[in-house]
Structure formats: C-alpha cells, structure tokens
Amino acid sequence: MSRRELRAAGVTDPALMASYEACRRLNSAHGKTYYLATKLLPAAKRPYVHALYGFARYADEIVDDLASPLTQRDKAERLQGWGEAFLVDARKGSSDDLICRAVVDTVQRWDIPLEHFEVFLASMTMDLSVTEYATFEDLEVYVNGSAAAIGLQMVHVLGALAPQAFDAARQLGVAFQLANFVRDVGEDLDRGRLYLPIDELARFGLTRADLERRVVDERVVDLLRFQIARVRRLEAAARPGIDLLEPASRPCIDAARELYCGIVEEVEAIDYQVFARRARVPARRRATVAGSAWLDAVRARRSAPVRRPKTQP
C-alpha cells in the first residue's frame, strides 16, 4: 500500500501500517474484482476497505482452506478463538494480531457496530457444520451474516447520506453472494455444501443428488434462471441506494455492482455450463467498466468533499 494512501487515511503508526498492508495483500490476492473497484475510492478510504475485506477473507481462509490438515472441529475451534479474540480487542481498542490490528483501528475510526462482525462470524461457523438449506428463508440467515453484514460494515466507511443506504447495501451484498452461488455450484459441492435451497430444487424436479451428477439439463437451466432472476431483482432494488452514498464512493460501488452482478450474465453466456467452466467477467469488460468509473470518480472528488475518518486514537 502506498504511503500516500496511508497518510491520506491518517495512518502513521508503523505497526498499523504493516497491518493495513497485510490486509491489502489479502484483497489483492483473493478479491481481484473488488480490489480493482477499491482503486476508484479516495485514497483516504482505501486502507479501511482493505481492512474490512482482509478480516472477511482471513476468516474465510480458516473455513475453506482445502489443503489444511485441520478437521472441521479444529477449524471451528480456531475460528471461534480468533473471532472471540477480535471482539475482545475491538472493545478494548487495540490488537496484537497482524490482521485484526487494522480492523480494530477501522472499527474505532468509523464507529462500525460490532454486531456486524458477530453475525459474520456466526455465518462462517455455519459453513463448518451446515451443508444445505431447506428454504430461501433458511439461506437468508446465512447470507445476512456472510454478505449483508459486510455491506453494512462498508457503508460506514463509504459514507451514508440517508438511512436507506444501509438497506440498499444489505440487498446489494446479498445479490453479490447469490451471484457467486450461481457461478460456484460445482465448487461448493466440492466443499460439501449446497447454497441453492432444497425446496427450490424440488420446484424444478431436482434433488441434491441430481446436481452432484454435474449434468446440466433443462431442469438445471430452469433452476439457474430462477436464481439469476432473484439476483437481478435484488440488484435493481439496491441500485438507487448507491446515490445515497457520498459522491466520491459511488463510482466504486457502481463498478462493483456491474462486475459482481455481471457474473450471472457470464453464466448465461456459457449456456449455464457451471460444472464444466467457471463464468468470468472478461478482462475487456472489467477495463471498460473501470475506465468509465475512473472518470466519474475524478469528477466526484473535485465536486464534493470527502468525509475523513477520526484521528488515530
């Protein structure tokens, strides 16, 4: 992370700088689309977004590291210990953990409620024991922690101009997560999980065993179309909320919306063959979206002030 970004964010302590850099590396390595979008934010906000992403990614690595020799029980204990230590540190205002140090600082500077982290950690714990969801209502419990909570964390950094921005962030976070579920059906089955509700499979004459055959027939196509329609409804409902963020934050989130929700268009483009290919937003489209958003970001920074975080405690 450039010293310019850290200076703009008011981060000067060497240990904190190292922590924010560790979070940035996690974002760069594992969240390439979102990392690209964060480049559109004012420098003063970027380190904090990296910290929030780093927290989510580190927890996800505990849960989903397929190369780890740890059992599910061991992973659950490790996640619980790490998460509880973070919450203790966040309440006292400091941490010795390389990742959590920057996250605690971010929480303090932007007054982010800890409940958003608590529900996130609860959902990560679910991934170690829950392998499927009977209904969408059951799945909502999971995505409210795994996705909506992250959107709600981010809004505090991005800057909400009205309370409705938080509901829009929740909807957009869920849309991002559901788009991933559509794309990653096969990969999730490899991990022993299914995030498409069982009653919705039954609606199209399918069972989990049918999906585990990894054959895309007409029933599977209809199921995926049904899921994609939900993603688009959530995206449409959330889109007006982007205008309720600080102007300088809008190009970043609008670009993320187009690229993440655009995953479902790429699923359609590969004729729903999600077991044979991984749907990806093409590099040309990413560059086009980023280029247009960059111009919008430059104009926004010139036309409106950027809210700064609190000074370092």
N, C-alpha and C positions, 0 to 999 in steps of 0.2 A: 504494500500500500504506500502511495507516495506521501512524503512528509507534508506536502501541501494539503492533501485531504485531511490528514490528522490535525494539522494546525487549524484548518478551517473549522474542524469539528471541536476544537478546544482540547484535544488530547495531547498532552505533553509528557506525562509520566512514562519513563522508559518501559516499565513492566506492563502498563496498559497498552502502550504502542505495540509491544510484542504480542499481546493477546488479541488485539484487533487485527493484526496481520495474520495470525493463525486462523482467525475466523474468515478473513478474506480469502485465504488459500482454500479453505473448505468450499466456499462459494464458487471460486474459480474452477476448482476441480470437479465438483459434483453438480453444480447448478448453472450450467453454461448459458442457458437461455435467460435465466433470471440475472445472472452476473452481467450479461450484456445490457439488460434493462437498467441495472443499477448505475451504469455509466451515464445514464440520462439524468440522474438526480444531481442536485447541487452538491459540491464537494463536502459541505458541512453535514450532510445527511448520510453519505455513503457508508462511512465506517459503522454506523449504528445499524444500518440494514444488514451489513455483512455479519455483525454480531448476532442478530436475531436468526439469520439463516444458519450461521455456524452452530448455534445451540440446537436447532432442529435437526441439522444434518448429523451432528455428533451423536444425538440420541438415536437417530435412525441407523447409524452405523453399528451401535451396540446391538440393536434388534436384528438387523438384516445382513450382518457380515457372514456370508455363507462359508467363508474359509475359517471362521473361528472354531476352535475345538470346544468351546463352551456349550453346555447343554442349554435348553430353553430355560430351565430353572436357574442355572448360573447367570444367564443373561438377564433374567428378571431381577435377580438379586443385585446385579451390577447396575442395572438401570435405576432400580429403586434407591440404591445407595448414592449414586451420582445425582439423581434428581432431588433427593431429600437434602443433600449437602448444598446444592444450588439454592434451594428455597431458604435454608438457614442463612447462607451467605447473603442472599438478596435482602433479607430482613435486617441483617446487621450492616449491610452496605459495602462489603468487601469480600474478595475471594482470592485464594491462592491457586485455584485451578486455572490452567492456561486458557481454556475456552470460556469458562464461567466468569473470569475476571472482567472481560469486556462486556459480557451480557449483563452482569450486575451493574456495571457503570451505565450502560444504556438504560436499564430499568430506572435507575436513580435520576438520570438527567431528564428523561421524558415521562416520568410518572406513569409507567406502564403497570397496570394491576397484575399482581402475581397470580390471580385466578386464571389468567390466560395460559400461564405456564403449567399450572396444576392440571388443567383439563387436557393440555397437550401431552403431558407425561402419562396421564391416565390412558389416553388412546394408544400411546406407544406400548404401554403394558398390555393392552388388549391384543396387540399383534403377536404377543408371545403365547397366547392361550386361545384366542378366538380364531377359528379357521373359516367361518362363513357367517352370513347374516340372513335371518329368515325373511325380513321385510326391509323396505327402504327406511322405515321409521327406526328400525334397529341400527341400520347402517349410519343414519344421521347422528346417532350418539357418538360413533367413532369419528366421522368427518368433522363434527363440531369441535373436536379436540385436535385432530390431526391437520385440519386445513383452516376452518373458520377461525380458530384461535390465533393462528399465525397471521391471518389478515388483520385481526383486531389488534395484535401487537404492533404491526407495521403502521397502522393508521396514526398511532401516537407520534411516530417519527415523521411520517409523511405530512401530517397536519390536517385536521378535520375542521372545516368551516361550518359544519352543521352536524347535529347528532345523527342524521340519516346516513352520513358517510360510513358509520360503523356497521350498519345493517348491510349496506352495499358491499363493504369489504368482506363481511361474512359470506354473502352469496357468491362473490367472485372467487374467494378462496375455495369454496365447495365446488364451484364449476371447474377450477383448475384440477382439483383432486379427482373429480369424476371423469374428466378427460383422460387423466393418467390411467384410471381403472379400465377405461375402454381400450386404450392402446396396450396395456400391460397384462391382459388377461392371462396369457401364457406364462409370463414371467412370475406373476403372482401365484399361479398354480404350482410352479416350480418351488416356491417357498411354502407350499401347503396351504395357501389362502385363496379365497374367492370373495371378491368385493361386489359382485353383481348379485342382488338379492334373490334368494331361492324362490320366493313366490313369483318374481318377475321371470325367472327362467321357466317356471311351470306355465306361465301365461302363454309362452310360445312353444310349449310341448317339450321342454328341455329339463334335464337334470344335471347335477354337477358331473356325474359320470359321463354324460354326453360331451360336455366341454373338455373333460380330461382326455377324450379321444382325439381332440385337436383337429377336428374336421369342420370346416366352415360350410355348412349347408344353408338352405333357405331359412331355417328356424334361427340359426345363429345370426344371420344377417338381419333378420327382423328384430332380434333381441338388441343387437348393437345399434340399430337405427333408433330404437326406443330410448336407449341410454344417451345417444347423441342428441336427441330432441330435448332431453332434460338439461344437458349441458348448455344448449343454446337458450333455453328459457331462463336459466339462472344468469347466463351472461347478459341477456337482454335486460333483465331486471336490475342487474348491478351496474350496467353501463352509465346511467345518469349520475350515479354516485361518484364517479370519477371527477365530475365537475364540482363536487363538494369538498375536494381536497385543495390544498394550497396550489396555486397555478404552477409553481416550479416542480411539483410532484406529479402532475397529471400526465405528462408525456411518458414517463417511466411506466406508470401503471397501465396506461392505454396500450403501450407497446407490449407489455407482459400479457395483457388481456388478449391481444390479437395473436400473439405467438403461442401461448398456452392453449387457448381455446381453439386455435387453428390446428391443433393436433387432431381433432376429430375430422377435420376436412381431409387430412392426410390419411386417416383410416379409410375414409370413403375413396380416396384416390388409389389406394392399394386394393380396392374391391373387398374390403373387410377381412383380408387375409392376415389377421393379427397373430396367428400361430406360426406363420411362415416368415413374416417380415416385421420389422419394427417401424411403425409410422414415424417419420421425422419431418419437421418443417424444413424445407430446403434452404440451403445457405443463401441463395439469391433472395428468397422472401425475407429471411432474417435481416439481410443487409438493407433491403428496401424499407422495411418497417423501421429499422434503427436509424437510417438516414433521414427519413421524414420526421421521425420523433426528435432527432437531434436538433433540427431547425426549430421545431416547436419549443424545445427545452431552452434553447438560447434566447428565443424571444420572450419566454415566460420569465426567465431570470432577470431580463432587462426591464420588464414591465411591472414586476411586483416584488416586494421584499420577501426574503426567505427567513422563516422563523428559526432562530438559533436555539440550541439546547441550553440547559442550565450550565453554569460554570462547574468545573470539576469539584466535587465535594471535598 
